[in-house]
Structures are given as C-alpha cells and as structure tokens.
Amino acid sequence: MTEFWETAFAEKQLMWGPEPTTSASLARDTFARAGVKSVLIPGIGYGRNAKPFLERGMSVAGIEVSATAIELARSRLGLEIPIVHGSVTDMPFDRRQYDGIFCYGLVYLLDARGREKLIRDCYRQLAPGGHMIFTIISKKAPMYGLGLRLGDDWYERLPGLPMYFYDAESVKREFGPYGLVEFSDIDEPAGSGATLPFINVVCRRDAVIVGADEAVRRLHAGQVEVTVDGALRQTQVEAIAKALETSRTTILRMGGCQITDLGCKAIGDALLANTALKELWLFNNEIGDVGGEALGDVLKKNASLATLCLNENRVGDVGAKAIGEALRTSTSLVELGLGRNQIGDVGAVAIGEALASNGSVIALSLNHNQICDIGAASVGDALRNNASLKILRLRNNAIGDAGAEAVRTAIARNTTLRIVNFEENPASPAFHAGIKAALEGRRQ
C-alpha cells in the first residue's frame, strides 16, 4: 500500500485538486458546534481536507504514509501543520487526545482486522466528549462488485488497491462498538460533474468515570465505555461481573479498584458468556496467578476480546503460563499488557512459544518483570517467524548479553517489529546499542 500511494502522488501530484471534500466541510460544521479545538486527520494526503478546520481556528495534525504527499502539502498548499510520516496501521504515534478526528476514505482500503484496529485507535485518541467522523464508500457505488472478489463486499479493482463497500448493516457492525451516533448518505464530486455515493459516519466518545452502582446500570444499558473508579468490595465486583455477562459494552476499565483473584475470576466467568467486550483494563489491582489462570481460560474461549491489560498486578509464572498457552489458539487478542508483574523465565518462555504461532497480537508489554536471558531468548526465537507483533516492551527486567543478542537477532530477521523497549536491563551498552541500531528507521 505504501508503494502504491508513493507512486500515485509522485505521478499525479494534486490528483484530487486543492479543494476540500464535501464531507470535510460538513465535519467542520459538526466539530464547530461541538466546540472542537484540535483535529487529527489520519491519511491526510497532501492536506486539502485540513483547510476547513484551519479556517475555523482549529489546530490540525495529520498522519500520512507518502513522503511525496507530505512534501506536496508543504510546497503546494503551504501547510505547516505537524504531519507524521507513517502508516495508520502503526497508530498511535503519540499519546495525545484530540477533540475531533476526521478520516476521509482510507478505512475501506484495509482488511477487516485493519479496519477494526484503525477505528479503535482513533476512538482511543479521542478526548472524552470528542467526535470522530469517517467517510466511507457505499455499496451503491457503480464500481461495487467489479474486480477480483476478496471476500464479502470486498473487491480489488486495481492491483494493490482493495476496497471494502459499506451498507447500513456493516456500518452498525463496525462502528457501533465505538460510539456510533448517526450515519447518512453523502455524494462526493468525482470529476466531470459526476458524483460517488459515500456514507458519513459520526461517532462520539463518552468516558465518564463512575462508581460501582452506576457501572452496573451503564453495563445493563450497553454504554460503549464504562470506567469504574475507587476500591471495590467483592460483592460489588460480582455485581459488575453479573451485568457484564449480557452487556453490549465495548470497553470496561477497572484500574486501581483493588480487585483480587476472586474478583478477577468472577469477571472471567462473565466473559465466557459475553461476546461484545473488546477491551478489558484491569491495571493496578491485586490479581495474581489464580486470576491469570482464569483469564487464560477466557482467552481460549472468548473470540471478541482484543485488549487485555493486566499491568501493575501480581501475576507470576503460573498465571503467565496459562495466558501463554491460551495465546497459541487465540485469534482475537491484539494487545496484551503484563508489565509490572512477577513474571520470570518460565512465564516468558510460555509466552514466547505461543508467539511463534500466534498471528493476532500486535503489542505485548512485559516490562518491569523478572525475565532473564532464557525468557528473552524464547521470545526472540519466536519473533524470528512471528509476522504480527509490532510493539514489544521488555524494559527493566534482568536480561543480560545473551538475551539481548537473541532480541537483536530477532529484530534483524523480523520486518514487522517497529518498537522494542529494552532500557534498564543489565546487558552491556554494546548490546543496547545493537538493538537500537537494528530498529533504526522502523517507525517509518
């Protein structure tokens, strides 16, 4: 895809003209009514769609895979806004949250996993109360059904340019879990007086922090995102777990709630029945190996959970081994956070062996544990053939020169890895430098 767009912009320059799209102007009005001050545009191209937002005094940042397009934005449109040179598949590039996100086209050029990740990544970078607007191609478009069929409503019209076509059902399915507010048909100019039918999709993030009783109510109501605050009694955790069983909530955050193994097991039991939850954040609790084993059972059977964060808990080798065994067959989990736990080589080996066959996990955090050379070598060996992992965090373990060399060798052979955090390990400076050198330029 990178080569396709680089060639297209090099040959055709301002191929769509300098004027913004109709949907960008409509998004500007929606953002203005909502008081949006900052806007992110993934796939900004040469920047024509930045103009409506800038004219209303909003700050704009972009992401663009083509270096030529970024240069065109500077030289031809005079844009001096920050634009990250990189692929949207590697989002996020920072931890900033934006009041508004506008994404024209783009998402329908990705496969199902890529579309879900982009929508989820955009939602995460929305500030509470923020809006994100996507413009996507409709099944009513005249080119629907033309070219090589890749799957349901997914066709490759030109080499290297697959397109997924949307209708009302697929809009609800893909955007519903991320705060879908409304969607409507919109015609965009296609040159020579013609138009193409698109769908304008508006989503909103509501991230209010609540107590246990309100969390139960919101889970029953199927609110997109529920964030629970404060220490919870076991009975309160069980009430939340019971509500979770049939909830349509997509994101559940229960960080710093003093959840124990018993509470984690109740949540795990609920997830054996739940089919809607995409993200579970249980950081900074009191979950140990029993809870880790319970969540390992979940990952073997639950096909919807994409993010599991257990950072800052008490999970040791037994719990990590159970989670590792589950990763062998899991196809839904994309992000796994096990940083700041009590995992040693046994747990790391289990996770490493699982990575050798797992094709879904993109980000893995094992920082601030007790992993030594044996565990690091296992992870490194697995990554020689792993084609999905992009982010690996191993900061502050007990990894020496042998483990560092295994990681460096894996990076050299693995073209997918983009970020490896290895700081604060006892390996000698030369090995730290070798890992950094192997990663040079990977974010691009």
ABEGO torsion letter per residue (X at the ends): XAAAAAAAAAAAEBAAEABBBAAAAAAAAAAAAAGBABBBBBGAEAGAAAAAAAAAGBBBBBBBABAAAAAAAAAAAGBABBBBBBBAAAOBABABBBABBBBBEGAAABBAAAAAAAAAAAAAABBBGBBBBBBBBBAABAABGBEBBAEBGBBBABBGBBBBBBBAAAAAAAAAAAGBABBBBBBBBAEGGBBBBBBBBBBBBBBBBBBAAAAAAAAAAGBABBBBBEBBBAAAAAAAAAAAAABABABBBBBGAGBBAAAAAAAAAAAAABAABABBBABGBABBAAAAAAAAAAAAABAABABBBABGBABBAAAAAAAAAAAAABAABABBBABGBABBAAAAAAAAAAAAABAABABBBABGBABBAAAAAAAAAAAAABAABABBBABGBABBAAAAAAAAAAAAABAABABBBABGBABBAAAAAAAAAAABGAAX
